[in-house]
Amino acid sequence: MRIGTKTAAASLAAGTLLSAAGLLTATSVDASAAAPRSVTVTMTNKSISFSTGTALPAGRVLFQVKTAKGEHTLQLLHLHSGYTKNQAEHDINAAFGGDVKAVKRVDKNIDWLGGVDTTPGHPGKVAINLAEGSYLAVDQESNASMQFTVGIGSADYRTVYPSSSVTTKNNLFHLHTGGLALPHEGWMRYHNNALEPHMFVLNHVKQSTTKQDVRDYIASGSQKPPSWGLGDSTDAGVISPATTETWHYSLPAGKYLVACFWPSKDNGMPHFTMGMWKLVELS
């Protein structure tokens, strides 16, 4: 995701996200066979595939995401029973248009479970707890999607150990590594302790970038990339309240803007424009 190019509805490819959501059901699958240490996810503009097929055991699933071409962002989600694909599609588009009632319906009826982006030669890695049920994997950058099911079984996913931790509360980011610094690569535990879904987007910025530069950009209402923005970025998808993901990232050292572009349930504005951002140092 890039500031100015993937904010609002485009940042989630709203119409695409739920193009296959009508396939979701409340059924489960018997995935009693032991799972591999990780699940390899292959993404293209047309398809998403898991090395395990469309069924896997419940537990803390480690996904290793790769692509041969372009940029792709894996997002996992679950629709609540009774909330249809058409309702979700309509509400997401309306939510990113500022419709507060639609934002509240989306927040209530969709579980956003996180994800990670990937580019050729730079696989993404994310560990997410999945309970028994039906899920949807989508690509935020294309029309690709797939349904998969999680069943009760004997899982043996590889354990990961985070080197940093970030939480969200009161629509603010809280770093638990001391000060405003994060490692430039490693596993991060990201937990949403707020009352709304949130994104975690890291955008590389010029070292000279100040808080006032960011405030001025927000005040301008621009949808173009800011002059102080640089090319490197990564994101961990969207997570709902009380949800945790542990994801791996690797970026050049330097100054970064951490931001969330999810629409507020109070006024429909992106959280970024309401102050949900931080300038941090990756070292």
TAUR-V111518 format. One record per residue. RES is the residue in one small letter. PSI is psi in radians with two decimals (NA if undefined). D_CENTER is the distance of its C-alpha to the mean C-alpha in Angstrom with 2 decimals. Layout:
# TAUR-V111518
RES:PSI:D_CENTER  RES:PSI:D_CENTER
This chain:
# TAUR-V111518
m:2.43:10.09  r:2.45:13.54  i:2.30:15.20  g:-0.33:17.55  t:-0.35:16.38  k:0.77:12.93  t:3.04:13.30  a:-2.59:14.19  a:-0.61:14.04  a:-0.51:13.79  s:-0.36:10.34  l:0.08:9.15  a:1.02:12.34  a:-0.81:13.40  g:-0.65:16.45  t:-0.68:15.07  l:-0.65:12.16  l:0.34:14.95  s:-0.45:17.73  a:0.22:18.22  a:-0.42:17.31  g:-0.23:21.04  l:-0.30:21.37  l:2.44:19.82  t:3.08:22.56  a:0.12:23.30  t:2.86:24.96  s:3.08:24.22  v:2.59:25.41  d:1.73:27.68  a:1.06:25.97  s:-0.32:28.64  a:2.52:28.85  a:2.41:27.37  a:2.75:23.99  p:3.00:23.71  r:-0.37:22.42  s:2.91:19.14  v:2.10:17.78  t:2.22:17.67  v:2.15:15.41  t:2.20:17.07  m:2.38:15.53  t:-3.13:17.72  n:-0.28:17.93  k:-0.27:19.67  s:2.77:18.43  i:2.33:16.16  s:2.53:18.25  f:2.50:18.21  s:-0.37:21.11  t:0.01:21.92  g:-2.62:22.21  t:0.23:20.76  a:2.44:21.68  l:2.74:20.89  p:2.73:21.96  a:2.81:20.13  g:-2.89:19.07  r:1.61:16.62  v:2.25:15.55  l:2.01:14.98  f:2.29:13.39  q:1.98:14.67  v:2.27:13.30  k:2.80:15.87  t:2.69:17.24  a:-0.23:20.70  k:2.37:20.14  g:-3.06:17.84  e:2.40:14.21  h:2.60:11.60  t:1.98:7.84  l:2.28:7.50  q:2.24:5.66  l:2.45:7.93  l:2.90:9.71  h:2.29:13.30  l:2.37:15.84  h:2.66:18.53  s:2.32:22.06  g:-0.21:23.93  y:1.94:21.07  t:2.88:21.64  k:-0.77:19.78  n:-0.70:21.93  q:-0.79:21.28  a:-0.77:17.50  e:-0.81:17.80  h:-0.79:20.29  d:-0.66:18.53  i:-0.80:15.22  n:-0.75:17.47  a:-0.65:19.68  a:-0.77:17.08  f:-0.02:15.98  g:0.04:19.74  g:0.12:20.33  d:1.86:21.61  v:-0.71:21.26  k:-0.67:22.44  a:-0.69:19.83  v:-0.79:17.05  k:-0.65:18.66  r:-0.72:18.94  v:-0.80:15.29  d:-0.60:14.42  k:-0.61:17.20  n:-0.07:16.91  i:2.25:13.34  d:2.01:11.57  w:2.10:7.77  l:0.03:7.43  g:-3.12:4.20  g:-2.79:4.46  v:2.69:6.14  d:2.88:8.40  t:2.60:12.13  t:2.87:15.47  p:2.25:19.00  g:-0.05:20.26  h:1.36:17.03  p:2.56:15.30  g:2.64:11.89  k:2.32:12.12  v:2.42:10.16  a:2.20:12.14  i:2.35:11.34  n:2.17:14.25  l:2.18:15.20  a:3.00:18.33  e:2.35:20.76  g:-2.94:19.84  s:2.47:18.41  y:2.94:14.85  l:2.28:13.31  a:2.26:11.35  v:2.79:10.65  d:2.10:10.38  q:-0.23:9.05  e:-0.08:12.12  s:-2.97:14.81  n:0.03:16.45  a:2.47:15.73  s:2.82:14.86  m:2.57:16.43  q:2.49:17.38  f:2.77:17.86  t:2.60:19.62  v:2.23:19.73  g:2.96:23.22  i:2.24:25.27  g:-3.07:26.37  s:1.79:27.01  a:2.60:23.91  d:0.84:24.33  y:2.58:20.93  r:2.40:21.17  t:2.46:20.60  v:2.61:18.54  y:1.92:19.59  p:2.53:17.36  s:-0.12:19.19  s:2.85:17.34  s:2.34:15.82  v:2.36:13.97  t:2.84:14.05  t:2.40:13.80  k:2.40:16.98  n:0.64:18.83  n:0.70:16.00  l:2.64:16.49  f:2.43:14.94  h:2.00:17.29  l:2.38:17.76  h:0.55:19.87  t:0.03:21.25  g:2.13:24.00  g:-2.47:24.28  l:0.74:21.67  a:2.56:21.26  l:2.66:18.75  p:2.62:19.58  h:-0.15:18.73  e:2.74:17.59  g:-3.07:17.02  w:2.31:14.97  m:2.30:13.17  r:2.10:12.98  y:2.02:10.41  h:2.36:11.78  n:1.86:11.64  n:0.31:15.36  a:-3.02:15.41  l:0.07:16.44  e:2.77:13.59  p:2.68:9.84  h:2.63:8.15  m:2.78:5.69  f:1.83:6.76  v:2.21:8.33  l:2.09:11.52  n:2.17:14.28  h:2.33:17.65  v:2.85:20.56  k:2.58:24.33  q:-0.44:25.88  s:-0.07:28.02  t:2.32:25.22  t:2.92:26.05  k:-0.63:24.61  q:-0.62:27.10  d:-0.75:25.77  v:-0.77:22.35  r:-0.72:24.20  d:-0.68:26.42  y:-0.77:23.63  i:-0.78:22.10  a:-0.49:25.66  s:-0.39:26.35  g:0.24:23.85  s:2.54:23.29  q:0.14:20.67  k:2.69:21.84  p:2.40:20.53  p:2.71:22.41  s:-0.41:25.36  w:0.05:24.06  g:2.52:20.78  l:3.09:20.70  g:-0.48:18.99  d:2.35:16.84  s:2.84:13.15  t:2.87:9.91  d:2.82:6.32  a:0.39:4.04  g:-2.75:0.68  v:2.39:3.33  i:2.50:6.19  s:2.94:9.76  p:2.55:12.86  a:0.41:14.41  t:2.51:11.42  t:2.44:11.01  e:2.69:9.30  t:2.03:11.23  w:2.72:10.03  h:2.40:12.48  y:2.77:12.83  s:2.00:16.12  l:2.75:17.13  p:2.56:20.61  a:2.65:22.01  g:-2.93:22.38  k:2.44:21.18  y:2.64:17.59  l:2.13:16.12  v:2.25:13.15  a:2.73:11.98  c:2.30:10.12  f:0.24:10.98  w:2.51:10.62  p:2.44:14.24  s:2.44:16.56  k:-0.17:18.36  d:-0.68:21.47  n:0.02:21.93  g:-0.05:19.17  m:2.59:18.55  p:2.43:15.24  h:-0.56:14.77  f:-0.79:15.22  t:-0.22:18.68  m:0.08:19.51  g:0.16:19.15  m:1.37:15.67  w:2.77:15.80  k:2.56:17.61  l:2.16:19.48  v:2.81:19.30  e:2.20:21.20  l:2.15:19.92  s:NA:23.00
